[in-house]
Amino acid sequence: MSRNPNSGVQGVVLLTVLLMAGLSMGHGAQEQTAPVVKAAPVSDIFSGTVMELTAEFVVVERRASMKDPVLRKFTLDGQTKVEGVLKVNARVTVRFQTDAEDPAPALHIIVR
């Protein structure tokens, strides 16, 4: 049986070309994927002292030195989770829904 001495070299060259073509096709597919965009948060927090409290809403005041006090009104409903005893003059942190109208609905209130 006669064997071509170049058949081994041709096989290696062919294999190398196929591997490089496969790698370049895989690389191009990765570049075309869209970047992941993070969604804007739907909640935010506000900390301060309870100034007014009813069954429907809570008013919280934040005071910082060298700044004017900031008052925020939050609505309370059956889905508002409260940790601790909520009362006037209590220090609280309120997590509230940002994409809602004013006053924003309180999602979670932590009494400190």
C-alpha positions as CSV (number, residue, x, y, z in Angstrom):
1,M,0.0,0.0,0.0
2,S,1.3,3.4,-1.0
3,R,0.8,6.3,1.4
4,N,1.1,9.9,0.4
5,P,3.8,11.5,2.7
6,N,1.9,14.9,2.7
7,S,-1.5,13.5,3.8
8,G,-0.5,13.8,7.5
9,V,0.5,17.4,7.1
10,Q,-2.6,18.2,5.1
11,G,-4.8,16.7,7.8
12,V,-3.1,18.8,10.5
13,V,-3.5,21.9,8.4
14,L,-7.1,21.2,7.7
15,L,-7.8,20.5,11.4
16,T,-6.1,23.7,12.4
17,V,-8.1,25.8,9.9
18,L,-11.4,24.2,11.1
19,L,-10.6,24.9,14.8
20,M,-9.7,28.5,14.1
21,A,-12.8,29.0,12.1
22,G,-14.9,27.5,14.9
23,L,-13.2,29.7,17.5
24,S,-13.7,32.9,15.5
25,M,-17.4,32.1,14.9
26,G,-17.9,31.5,18.7
27,H,-16.1,34.8,19.4
28,G,-18.4,36.8,17.1
29,A,-21.5,35.4,18.7
30,Q,-20.4,36.6,22.1
31,E,-19.8,40.1,20.9
32,Q,-23.4,40.4,19.5
33,T,-25.1,39.7,22.8
34,A,-26.9,42.8,24.3
35,P,-25.5,44.2,27.6
36,V,-27.6,43.6,30.7
37,V,-29.3,46.7,31.8
38,K,-30.3,47.0,35.5
39,A,-33.8,48.2,36.2
40,A,-34.2,51.3,38.3
41,P,-35.0,50.5,42.0
42,V,-38.7,50.6,42.8
43,S,-38.2,51.5,46.4
44,D,-36.1,53.9,48.4
45,I,-35.6,54.7,52.1
46,F,-36.1,57.8,54.3
47,S,-35.1,58.0,58.0
48,G,-36.2,60.5,60.6
49,T,-38.6,61.2,63.5
50,V,-42.3,60.5,63.4
51,M,-44.1,63.9,63.7
52,E,-47.7,62.8,63.0
53,L,-49.3,59.4,62.9
54,T,-52.8,58.3,61.9
55,A,-54.3,55.0,60.7
56,E,-53.9,56.2,57.0
57,F,-50.5,57.9,57.0
58,V,-47.3,58.8,58.8
59,V,-45.3,62.0,58.6
60,V,-41.6,61.7,59.1
61,E,-39.1,64.6,59.6
62,R,-35.4,64.4,58.8
63,R,-33.1,66.9,60.4
64,A,-29.5,67.4,59.5
65,S,-27.2,70.1,60.8
66,M,-26.7,73.1,58.5
67,K,-29.8,72.0,56.4
68,D,-33.5,72.7,56.5
69,P,-35.7,69.9,57.9
70,V,-37.3,67.7,55.3
71,L,-40.9,66.4,55.9
72,R,-42.2,63.3,54.0
73,K,-45.7,61.9,54.2
74,F,-46.2,58.2,53.6
75,T,-49.5,56.3,53.3
76,L,-50.1,53.2,55.4
77,D,-52.1,50.2,54.2
78,G,-52.6,46.5,55.0
79,Q,-49.4,45.6,53.1
80,T,-47.2,48.0,55.2
81,K,-44.9,45.9,57.4
82,V,-44.0,47.6,60.7
83,E,-41.2,46.3,63.0
84,G,-41.5,47.8,66.5
85,V,-44.0,50.1,68.1
86,L,-44.9,53.0,65.8
87,K,-45.7,56.2,67.7
88,V,-45.1,60.0,67.6
89,N,-41.4,61.0,68.3
90,A,-40.1,57.5,67.4
91,R,-37.0,57.3,65.2
92,V,-37.9,55.3,62.1
93,T,-36.6,54.2,58.7
94,V,-39.2,53.9,56.0
95,R,-38.8,51.9,52.8
96,F,-41.3,53.3,50.3
97,Q,-42.4,52.9,46.7
98,T,-40.7,55.4,44.5
99,D,-42.8,55.1,41.3
100,A,-46.0,56.1,43.0
101,E,-47.7,59.4,43.5
102,D,-47.2,61.7,46.5
103,P,-47.7,60.7,49.3
104,A,-45.7,57.5,48.6
105,P,-46.9,54.2,50.0
106,A,-44.8,52.9,52.9
107,L,-43.7,49.3,52.2
108,H,-41.7,48.7,55.4
109,I,-41.1,50.7,58.6
110,I,-38.4,49.9,61.1
111,V,-38.7,51.6,64.5
112,R,-35.3,52.2,66.1
